[in-house]
C-alpha cells in the first residue's frame, strides 16, 4: 500500500524519531571508518629549501660573462641531470629510502615515484629588466626544492642534499661553458693567425714578382714612359739633323770632286791665270758652319748648355770658325794661287775633311739608331708594366682585402678571448651569476600527509549521507499505518476515533534510558569534538584569532 509523503515539519520530525538509529548508526560507522583510515595512514613529512638566483657581483658594463643562457634554460638542464635515474638511485641507497617498498616494487617504479611525487620543484618568477632588450619581463628569480618522506630527519637531509646538488651542478655547468668557450675561441684564434701568416707569405712573393707593376709604382712608370718618349723624340730629331748633315756633306763631296776635275783640266790647258776663283773648300766649310750654328740653336731650344750634344756642337763650331778664319789669312799672305796648287789642296785637304765629317756623321747616326732601339725597348717595358698594373692591382686588392678581413676577425676573436679569460676568472672566483640558499631545509615538525581534517570532514559528510540514505530506504520500504490519515487513505473509509499509545512501565523506563543515552552521547560529542579539533586540526586559540580577524574585516 503506498504511503503518502510527509507534508509538514511534524511528519519529518516523526520520521526522524522513528529512524533515529538508522540515521545515527551508519553515520557513526562511516565516520569511524574514515577516522580509522586517517589515523592509520603513515604520516609524511616535507622539508623545503629556497634557492635564490643571484646576479654577478661585478657590473656587466665592466665584465660580461660568457655564460649568456637564461636561468630558466639552465634550470631545466640542471633539473634533468639531478632527476636522472642514476642520481636518484645514489640518494635512495645513501639514505636507505623506501626500504619497505623495495620488496614489493621495482627500482624503476620507486625512482619514478620519487621523481614524480616526493620531489617537488617550483620556480618563483618576478619582473626584471632584460639586459638584452632593456624592457621589463617575467623571469625566474628563485626556486624551491621540497622532499617528502616518512622520517623527518632523513627528509631534511635529502632536501639539503638535493639543494647542494643543484648548486654544485650549476657551478660545474658554468665552469664547463666558460672553459669550452675559452678553448674554442683560442683554437679559432690560432687558426686565424695561421691564415694570416699564409696571407703574409703570399703578399711578399707577390710584391717581389710584380715589383714594377704594383699600383703604387704606376705614377713612376707613367713618368718614366713620358721621359722615354721625350728621349725618343729627341733622338729622332737628332737623327733627322744628322741625316740632313750627311746628305749635305755628300753633296759637298760630289761638288769637290767635280771642281777637282775642273781644276785638273784647267791646269792642263796652260793658260794665264784669270780672275780669282772661289775656294770650294772654304765655301763648303762656311756652309757647314752655318748648318752647325742652326743645329746649335735647335739644340738649345730643347736642352741646356751642359747637354752633351750642345757641348759637342759648340766645339765643332769653334773648329770650323778657326778653319774659315785660316782661309782668309792664307789669301792675304799667298795672294792668288795657281790652279795646280788649288787642285792639290782640294785633293788632300777638303776631300779628307769632308770624308771624316761624313764618317763621323754616319757613326753618329748609327749611335742614335742604337739609342732609339734601346729607348724603344724601355718604352715597351714601361708600357707592359702599365698595362699589367690593373690586373696586378685587382689581384693585390683581393689579397689585401682577404688580409684585412682576417685581421678584423683576428682582432674580434682576440677581444673575445680576453673577455673569456676574464669571465673564466670571474667564474673561478664565484663572482658570476650563482645559486644561493636563502632558506635552508628545516626539520619538519608536523606531517603534511595524510590530511586528517580533510579526511574527517569527508567521512562526516559521507556518514551523514549514509545515515539519511539508510533511514530513507527503511521508511520507504515500511508499509505500516501509523496515523488516522494514513488509515483513512488506505481503507477508503473515514476514521471514527483513535486510541492513543498506552506505554507500560517497562516502555517508559526504556524511553528514559534512550533519552539519557542521547543526552550523554551529545555531551560526549560536544566535549570530544573541540579536543579532536584542537589536537589534530588547529589550535583553538589560533582558530579564535582567525575568527576575530574575520569578524573585524566584516565590521
C-alpha positions in Angstrom: 0.0 0.0 0.0 1.5 3.3 -0.9 2.5 5.7 1.8 1.7 9.3 1.5 4.6 11.6 1.6 5.2 13.8 4.7 3.7 17.2 4.2 4.8 19.2 7.2 7.6 19.5 9.8 5.8 17.3 12.2 5.8 14.4 9.9 9.5 14.9 9.2 10.2 15.0 13.0 8.2 11.8 13.4 10.2 10.1 10.8 13.4 11.2 12.4 12.2 9.9 15.8 11.3 6.6 14.3 14.5 6.2 12.3 17.0 7.6 14.8 19.2 4.6 14.9 19.0 4.2 11.1 20.4 7.8 10.9 23.0 7.6 13.7 24.5 4.1 13.2 25.5 4.5 9.5 26.8 8.0 10.1 28.9 6.9 13.1 30.1 3.8 11.3 31.3 5.7 8.2 32.8 8.5 10.3 34.6 5.9 12.4 36.0 4.2 9.4 37.2 7.4 7.9 38.8 8.4 11.2 40.5 5.0 11.4 41.8 5.4 7.9 43.1 8.9 8.7 44.9 7.9 11.8 46.2 4.6 10.4 48.0 6.1 7.4 51.7 6.6 7.8 52.5 10.3 8.3 54.6 12.0 5.6 56.9 14.9 6.4 58.1 17.6 4.0 61.2 19.8 4.1 61.6 22.7 1.7 64.6 24.7 0.7 64.5 28.1 -1.1 67.3 29.0 -3.5 67.9 32.5 -4.9 69.4 33.1 -8.3 71.8 36.0 -7.7 73.3 38.2 -10.4 77.0 38.6 -10.8 78.8 40.9 -8.3 80.7 42.9 -10.9 78.6 45.1 -13.2 78.1 43.8 -16.7 79.3 47.1 -18.1 82.8 46.2 -16.8 82.9 42.4 -17.1 80.5 40.3 -19.3 80.2 36.6 -18.5 80.4 34.2 -21.5 77.5 32.2 -19.9 74.6 34.0 -21.5 71.9 31.4 -21.3 68.7 32.3 -19.4 68.3 30.9 -15.9 65.2 29.0 -16.9 67.0 27.1 -19.6 69.9 26.3 -17.2 67.5 25.2 -14.5 65.8 22.9 -16.9 69.1 21.3 -17.9 70.2 21.0 -14.2 66.8 19.6 -13.3 67.1 16.9 -15.9 70.6 16.0 -14.7 69.6 15.8 -11.0 66.4 13.9 -11.7 68.2 11.2 -13.7 67.8 7.7 -12.5 71.5 7.3 -11.6 71.5 10.4 -9.3 68.2 9.4 -7.6 69.4 5.8 -7.1 72.5 7.2 -5.3 70.3 9.2 -3.0 68.0 6.2 -2.3 70.9 3.9 -1.5 72.7 6.6 0.6 69.7 7.3 2.9 68.1 3.8 2.6 64.8 5.3 1.3 61.7 3.2 0.5 63.1 0.2 2.4 59.6 -1.4 2.7 58.6 -0.8 -0.9 61.8 -2.3 -2.4 60.4 -5.7 -1.5 57.2 -5.1 -3.5 58.2 -2.8 -6.4 61.0 -2.5 -8.9 63.6 0.2 -8.6 62.3 1.9 -11.7 58.9 2.3 -10.1 60.4 3.6 -6.9 62.6 6.1 -8.8 59.5 7.2 -10.8 57.5 7.7 -7.6 60.4 9.7 -6.0 60.7 11.9 -9.1 57.0 12.5 -9.7 55.5 12.6 -6.2 58.1 13.0 -3.5 60.4 15.7 -5.0 58.7 19.0 -5.8 60.4 21.7 -7.9 58.7 25.1 -8.1 60.1 28.2 -9.7 59.5 31.8 -8.4 59.2 34.5 -11.0 59.3 38.2 -10.9 59.5 41.3 -13.0 63.1 42.0 -14.1 64.8 44.2 -16.7 66.1 42.2 -19.6 69.7 43.2 -20.3 69.3 42.3 -24.0 66.1 44.2 -24.8 66.1 46.7 -22.0 62.4 46.0 -21.3 60.7 44.5 -18.2 59.7 40.9 -18.4 58.9 37.9 -16.2 61.9 35.8 -15.2 62.8 33.2 -12.7 64.5 34.8 -9.7 64.4 31.9 -7.3 63.1 28.3 -6.9 62.1 25.9 -4.1 63.0 22.3 -3.7 60.9 20.0 -1.5 61.1 16.4 -0.4 58.6 14.4 1.5 59.1 11.1 3.4 58.3 9.2 6.5 61.3 10.1 8.6 61.7 13.8 9.4 65.4 13.8 9.9 66.0 11.9 6.7 63.6 14.2 4.8 65.6 17.3 5.9 68.9 15.7 4.9 67.6 14.6 1.5 66.3 18.1 0.8 69.7 19.6 1.8 71.5 17.2 -0.5 69.2 18.0 -3.4 69.9 21.7 -2.9 73.6 21.1 -2.7 73.4 19.1 -5.9 71.7 22.0 -7.7 74.3 24.4 -6.5 77.2 22.1 -7.5 75.7 21.3 -10.9 75.2 25.0 -11.6 78.8 25.8 -10.8 80.0 22.8 -12.8 77.9 23.7 -15.9 79.0 27.4 -15.8 82.7 26.4 -15.5 82.4 23.9 -18.3 80.7 26.5 -20.5 83.4 29.1 -19.7 86.3 26.7 -20.3 84.8 25.3 -23.5 84.1 28.8 -24.8 87.6 30.0 -24.0 89.2 26.9 -25.6 87.0 27.2 -28.7 87.9 30.9 -29.1 91.6 30.2 -28.6 91.5 27.5 -31.2 89.8 29.8 -33.6 92.3 32.5 -32.9 95.2 30.1 -33.7 93.5 29.1 -37.0 93.0 32.7 -38.0 96.6 33.6 -37.0 97.8 30.7 -39.2 95.7 32.0 -42.1 97.1 35.5 -41.6 100.6 34.0 -41.8 99.8 32.3 -45.0 98.4 35.6 -46.4 101.6 37.4 -45.4 103.7 34.7 -47.1 101.6 35.3 -50.3 102.0 39.0 -50.2 105.8 39.1 -50.1 106.4 36.9 -53.2 103.6 38.7 -55.0 105.3 42.0 -54.4 108.6 40.6 -55.5 107.2 39.0 -58.6 105.2 42.1 -59.7 107.5 44.7 -58.1 107.5 47.1 -61.0 103.7 46.7 -61.8 102.3 47.4 -58.3 99.7 50.2 -58.1 102.0 52.4 -56.0 104.6 52.3 -58.9 102.1 53.4 -61.6 103.0 57.1 -61.3 106.7 56.3 -61.6 106.1 54.1 -64.6 104.0 56.8 -66.3 106.7 59.4 -65.6 109.3 57.1 -66.9 107.3 56.3 -70.0 106.8 60.0 -70.7 110.5 60.6 -70.2 111.4 57.8 -72.6 109.0 59.1 -75.2 110.6 62.6 -74.9 114.1 61.0 -75.3 112.9 59.1 -78.3 111.5 62.3 -79.9 114.9 64.0 -79.2 116.8 61.1 -80.7 114.6 61.1 -83.8 115.2 64.9 -84.1 118.9 64.4 -83.9 118.8 61.6 -86.4 116.9 63.8 -88.8 119.5 66.6 -88.3 122.4 64.1 -88.7 120.9 62.7 -91.9 120.4 66.1 -93.3 124.0 66.9 -92.5 125.2 63.7 -94.0 123.2 64.5 -97.2 124.7 68.0 -97.3 128.2 66.6 -96.8 127.7 64.1 -99.5 126.6 66.9 -101.8 129.7 68.9 -100.9 131.9 65.9 -101.6 130.4 65.4 -105.0 130.9 69.2 -105.7 134.6 69.0 -104.6 135.2 66.1 -106.8 133.7 68.0 -109.8 135.8 71.1 -109.0 138.9 68.9 -108.7 138.3 67.5 -112.2 137.7 71.1 -113.5 141.0 72.3 -111.9 142.9 69.4 -113.3 141.5 70.2 -116.8 142.4 73.9 -116.4 145.9 73.1 -115.3 146.5 71.1 -118.4 145.5 74.0 -120.7 148.4 76.2 -119.5 146.6 79.4 -119.8 147.3 82.5 -117.9 145.6 82.9 -114.6 142.3 84.7 -114.9 140.3 86.5 -112.2 140.4 84.9 -108.7 138.1 81.9 -108.3 136.5 81.0 -105.1 138.0 78.2 -103.0 135.5 75.3 -102.9 136.8 74.0 -99.6 136.3 77.4 -98.0 132.8 77.5 -99.3 132.0 74.0 -98.0 133.3 74.9 -94.6 131.3 78.1 -94.5 128.1 76.2 -95.5 128.8 73.5 -92.8 129.5 76.3 -90.2 126.1 77.9 -91.0 124.4 74.5 -90.7 126.1 73.7 -87.4 125.0 77.1 -86.0 121.5 76.4 -87.0 121.7 73.0 -85.3 123.1 74.6 -82.1 120.1 76.9 -82.0 117.8 74.0 -82.4 119.5 72.0 -79.6 119.5 75.0 -77.2 115.7 75.3 -77.6 115.3 71.8 -76.2 118.3 71.2 -73.9 120.6 73.1 -71.5 124.1 74.3 -72.3 125.5 71.3 -70.4 123.8 68.8 -72.6 126.5 66.6 -74.3 125.2 67.2 -77.9 125.2 71.0 -77.2 128.8 70.9 -75.9 129.9 68.8 -78.9 128.2 71.1 -81.4 129.8 74.1 -79.8 133.3 72.5 -80.1 132.7 71.7 -83.8 131.5 75.3 -84.5 134.7 76.7 -82.9 136.9 74.4 -85.0 135.0 75.4 -88.2 135.3 79.1 -87.3 139.1 78.7 -86.8 139.3 76.9 -90.1 137.3 79.6 -92.0 139.5 82.3 -90.5 142.6 80.4 -91.7 141.4 80.6 -95.3 141.3 84.4 -95.1 144.8 84.5 -93.6 146.2 82.3 -96.4 144.6 84.6 -99.1 146.3 87.7 -97.6 149.7 86.0 -97.4 149.8 84.0 -100.6 147.7 86.0 -102.9 146.4 84.3 -106.0 147.3 80.6 -106.1 147.8 78.8 -109.3 145.3 76.2 -110.3 147.7 73.4 -109.7 148.2 74.3 -106.1 144.4 74.7 -105.5 143.7 71.4 -107.1 146.2 69.8 -104.9 144.7 71.4 -101.8 141.3 70.2 -102.8 142.6 66.8 -103.3 144.3 66.5 -100.0 142.6 68.8 -97.5 138.9 69.3 -98.5 138.2 65.7 -99.5 139.8 64.3 -96.4 137.9 66.7 -94.2 134.6 66.0 -95.8 135.2 62.3 -95.7 136.0 62.4 -92.0 132.9 64.5 -91.4 130.7 62.1 -93.4 132.1 59.2 -91.5 131.6 60.9 -88.1 128.0 61.8 -89.1 127.3 58.2 -90.1 128.7 56.9 -86.8 126.5 59.4 -85.0 123.5 58.2 -87.0 124.3 54.6 -86.0 124.7 55.6 -82.4 121.4 57.4 -82.5 119.8 54.3 -84.0 121.1 52.1 -81.1 119.9 54.7 -78.6 116.5 54.7 -80.3 116.3 50.9 -80.2 117.2 50.9 -76.5 114.6 53.6 -75.8 112.0 51.6 -77.8 112.8 48.6 -75.6 112.4 50.7 -72.5 109.2 52.1 -73.8 107.9 48.5 -74.3 108.9 47.5 -70.8 107.2 50.5 -69.2 104.1 50.0 -71.4 104.0 46.4 -70.3 104.2 47.4 -66.7 101.5 49.9 -67.0 99.2 47.5 -68.9 99.8 44.8 -66.3 99.1 47.2 -63.4 95.2 46.8 -63.4 95.4 43.0 -63.2 98.1 43.2 -60.6 96.1 45.8 -58.7 93.0 43.6 -58.7 94.9 40.5 -57.5 96.7 42.5 -54.9 93.5 44.1 -53.8 91.9 40.7 -53.3 94.9 39.6 -51.2 94.9 42.8 -49.2 91.1 42.6 -48.7 91.4 39.0 -47.5 94.1 40.0 -45.1 92.0 42.9 -43.8 89.0 40.6 -43.2 91.2 38.1 -41.5 92.8 40.8 -39.4 89.4 42.2 -38.4 88.3 38.7 -37.4 91.5 38.1 -35.6 91.1 41.4 -33.6 87.5 40.5 -32.8 88.5 37.0 -31.7 91.3 38.4 -29.6 88.9 40.7 -27.8 86.6 37.8 -27.2 89.4 35.6 -25.9 90.4 38.3 -23.4 86.8 38.6 -22.3 86.6 34.8 -22.0 89.7 34.8 -19.8 88.2 37.5 -17.6 85.0 35.6 -17.5 86.9 32.4 -16.6 88.5 34.2 -13.6 85.0 35.6 -12.7 83.6 32.1 -12.5 86.7 30.7 -10.8 86.3 33.3 -8.0 82.5 32.6 -8.0 81.7 36.2 -8.7 79.3 35.4 -11.6 75.7 34.5 -11.5 75.2 31.9 -8.9 72.6 30.0 -6.7 72.4 31.0 -3.1 70.4 29.1 -0.4 68.3 31.8 1.4 66.1 29.4 3.3 67.8 26.1 4.1 65.9 22.8 4.6 64.4 22.7 8.1 63.4 19.8 10.3 59.7 19.2 9.7 57.7 19.2 12.9 54.3 18.3 11.6 53.3 15.9 8.8 51.9 17.2 5.6 50.1 14.0 4.8 47.6 12.5 5.4 45.4 15.5 5.7 43.4 14.4 8.7 40.9 17.3 8.8 40.0 16.7 5.2 39.6 13.0 5.7 37.4 13.5 8.8 35.3 16.1 7.0 34.8 13.8 4.1 34.0 11.0 6.5 31.5 13.2 8.3 29.7 14.2 5.1 29.7 10.6 3.8 28.4 9.4 7.2 25.5 11.9 7.2 24.7 10.9 3.7 24.8 7.2 4.6 22.5 7.8 7.6 20.0 9.8 5.6 20.0 7.3 2.8 19.5 4.3 5.2 16.7 6.0 7.0 15.0 7.0 3.8 15.2 3.5 2.4 13.8 1.9 5.5 11.0 4.5 5.7 10.1 3.9 2.1 10.1 0.2 2.5 7.9 0.3 5.6 4.1 -0.4 4.8 2.7 0.0 8.2 -0.1 2.5 9.0 0.8 5.0 11.8 -1.7 7.9 11.6 -5.5 8.3 11.2 -5.0 10.0 7.9 -2.9 7.1 6.6 -5.6 4.6 7.8 -8.4 6.6 6.1 -6.4 6.8 2.9 -5.7 3.1 3.0 -9.2 1.8 3.9 -11.2 4.3 1.9 -13.4 4.9 5.0 -13.5 7.7 7.5 -11.9 7.0 10.9 -14.4 7.4 13.7 -11.9 7.6 16.6 -8.4 7.0 17.8 -6.9 5.3 20.8 -3.6 6.9 22.0 -0.5 4.9 22.7 -0.5 3.4 26.1 3.0 2.9 27.5 3.8 0.3 30.0 6.2 0.9 32.9 8.9 -1.1 31.1 8.5 1.0 27.9 8.6 4.3 29.9 11.8 3.1 31.6 13.3 2.2 28.2 12.4 5.6 26.8 14.0 7.4 29.7 17.2 5.3 29.2 17.3 6.3 25.5 16.9 9.9 26.4 19.8 9.8 28.9 21.9 7.9 26.3 21.2 10.5 23.7 22.0 13.3 26.2 25.3 11.5 27.2 26.2 11.0 23.6 25.6 14.6 22.8 27.7 15.7 25.7 30.4 13.3 24.7 30.4 14.6 21.1 30.4 18.2 22.3 33.4 17.5 24.6 35.4 15.3 22.2 34.9 17.4 19.1 36.8 20.5 20.4 39.6 18.3 21.7 40.0 16.5 18.4 39.9 19.8 16.6 42.5 21.3 18.9 45.0 18.4 18.8 44.6 17.2 15.3 43.3 20.1 13.2 44.1 23.5 14.6 44.8 25.1 18.0 41.7 26.7 19.4 43.5 29.9 20.2 44.6 30.2 16.5 41.0 29.5 15.4 39.7 32.1 17.8 42.2 34.6 16.4 41.2 33.9 12.9 37.5 34.3 13.8 38.2 37.6 15.4 40.2 38.7 12.3 37.3 37.7 10.0 34.8 39.5 12.3 36.9 42.7 12.2 37.1 42.6 8.5 33.3 42.2 8.2 32.7 45.1 10.6 
